[in-house]
Amino acid sequence: MAMILFLRLLIAHLLADFLLQLGSWVKDKNERGIKSLKLFLHVLVVTAVSVVFTLDHFSWQIPVFIFLFHYLIDLAKIYLKPSKINQLGWFLADQFFHILAIFAVVAIVGELSSDWREPFAALISTPEFLIVLLAYLFIIWPSMIIINLATKRWQSQINHSVGPGLQNAGKWIGILERILVLTFVLTAQFQAIGFLIAAKSILRISVKSEDSARLLSEYVLIGTFISFTIAILIGLLASSML
């Protein structure tokens, strides 16, 4: 029951917070803050949709606490948000607190009992889960350091030959590609790795000279093959342990 209620409230939140919230409402909230009628209207919509999705689990606590938590989180977001900030990080933090609030509502309603905690505790206690988690953690952080150290000798050549690119773009491309490769290995979708390599091969980079193009191509290939090799080996190791 707890999981059903949580999922219904989460669906209601996604519908009301994104699909049913107009851009003009967001602008009015950010400009007028606590004086914004659009903020009040938005929270009413969230509450109403939440009630509709939980009619067979209805309790007076659901609308009261959904309204209160959502209003306070949105108000805090308006007044605490600095002028210069990582927009993605702030968005994820905002949604995290909304999800946490939904979790709290489920607990307040009394649907959160041992039937919620026991499956989660059992999951994080299984060797399979811990092996997979360890594999993903390794290919995200330690492997990034390994790749950086392995290609360090060529980085100065590349920096002199090629102009600056997007800040940290290479790092995030590498992290995402290793996550995908590891996922493909763990799910035995090895052909998908070939498609990923093919997709990356269509990358076109503008450089000033043919020599610079060759340097950059070789550098990207080295980094890519190291990245793929680490992800594949970790995936195979994890698979053999599962």
N, C-alpha and C positions, 0 to 999 in steps of 0.2 A: 504493500500500500504506500509506503513512504516513497519508494522510487517512482511510482505512478504519479503521485502528487507533485513531487519535485520536477519531473519531466513536463507535466502539464503547466506548472507555473513558469518553467523556463521557456516553453513555447510561447506562452502568453507574453512574457517579457520581450522576447525577440520580435514578435509581431507588433506590440505596442511601442517599443523603443525605436524601431527602425521603420517598419512599413507604415505605421499609423502616425508617425511624428513628422510633421512638415518642416521643411528647411526654415520657413519663416518663424516657426515656433522656437527652433534652436537659436536663431539670431536674436529673437526677443528675450529669451532667457538669459543669454550671455550679456545683453546690453542692460537689462533692467533688474536682473538678479531676483531678489526676494519680492520685488514689486511686480514682477511679471505675472500677468494673468495666464499667459500661455504655459508657464511652468505648472501652475495649478491645474490647468486643463489637461496637460500632458499626463500628470500623475493620476488624475481622475480616469483618463483613458486606460492607463496601465492597470489600475485597480479594477475597472469594469471588465476588461478582457480577462483578467485573472479570475474574477468571480465566475464569468461565463464558462471558463475552462475547468472550474472545480465545483460545479453545482452539486454533483453527487457526493462531494466531500465537504460541503459548505459548513463553515464555521465563522462566526462573527470576527474571529481573530484574523482570518485571512485578509479581508479588505482593510481592516484597521492597520495591521502591521505592514502589508504591502504598500499602502499609501504612505505610512510614516517613514519606512526605510527608504523607499524610492525618492521621496521628497527630500529627505536629509542628504542622501548620496548625491543627488543632482545639485542641491544647493551647495554642498561642500565642493563639488567639482567646479562650480561657477566661481566661487570666492577663493579657493585655494590654488587654482591653476595659475602657475607663473606665466609671464608673457613669453618667455623663451623656454621651450621644453620639447622633449622628444614626444611628438604627437602620438606615435604608435604606442609607446610605453604608457602614456597617460590614458589612452583609450582602453588598453588591456587592463590597466589598474582599475579603471571605472567599471568595466564589465565584471571583473573579478569580485568587486565589492557588491555588485548587484546579485551575482550568483551566490555569494556568501549570505546575502540578506534573504534570498529565497530558501537557502538551506536553514537559516534561522527560523523562518516562518514555519517550515515543515516541522522543525523541532518544537516550536511553541504550540502548534496545533496538537501535538502529541502523537504524531505519526512516526516520529523518529525513535525507534526502539532498537533492540538488539538485532532485528532482522536486517537493519541497514548496516550496522557496524561489523557484524560477523562475516559477511561475504567479503567486505573490504579487507578486514584483518586477515582472512584466509588467503586472499589474493596476494597481498604483500609478503606473506609468509611462504609462498611457494618458490622453490628454486628456479622454476622456469621464468617467473616474472622478474626475479632479481637478476638472472642472467641476461635477459633482454634489456632491462633497464641499464645494467652495467655496460652492455655493448653500445647502446645509444649514447650514454654519457662519455664513453671513451672516444667514439668517432666524432663527437662534437668538440670537445675541448683538448684533451691530450694530443689527439691526432693533428689538430690545427697547429700546435706548437712543433710537432715533429716535422710537418710539411714546411713550416716557416724556417726551421733550422736547416732542413735539407736543401732548400732553395736559396738560402741567405747569400751564398757566394755569387749568385747571379743578379741579385736584386739591385745592386748599384748600377750595373750595366743597363738594366731595363729602365731605371729611373732617369738616366742620362739620355737614353735614346727615345723614350716615349714621354709624352706630356702627361700631366696628372689626370687621373680618372675619378670616378665617384668614390667618395670616402668610404672605406671598409666594404666596398662592393665585392671585391674578390673574396674576402673572408666569408661573407654571407653566401655567396655562390658556392663556395667550397663546402660549407656546413650543410646547405640544402642538398647538394648533390650526394654527399656522403649519407645523409639520412635516407634519401631515396634509394641509393644502392644497397644499403643495409636492409631496408624494408623489402626490396626485391629479392635479396638473397634469403632472408628469413622466410619469405613466402614462396620460395622456389620459382620465382618469375625471372629466370636468368635472361630470357630474350628481351625483357624490358630494359636491362642494362645496356644492351646493344642500341636500342632506340635512344636511350639517354646520351650515349656517346655520339650517335649520329646527330642528335639535336644540337649538341654543343659544338659539333664540327662545322655547323653553318655560321658560326659567329664570325662577323667581319669587323676588323679593327682598323681604324684609319691611323696611319703613321706617315712620317715625313719622307722616309726613304725605304728602298727595298731592303737594305741591310737592317734597318730598324724593324721591318716587318718580319724578317727571318728570326731576329733575336727574340722578339715578342712571341712569335709562334712556337719557337722551341721552349721558351720559358713556360708558356701556358700548357704545352703538352707534358712537360716534366711534372709540373704541379698537378695536372689532371690525372696522370697515370699513378703518381704517388698517392693521391687522394682516393682514387678508385681501388688501388691495390690494398690499401689499409682497410677500407670499408668492406671489400670482398673477403679478405682474410678474417677479419673480426666476425663477419656474418657467418662464414663457414665454421669458425671455431665455436661460435654461439650455437649454431645449428647442431653441431656434433655433441654438444653438452645437453641439449634439450631432450 
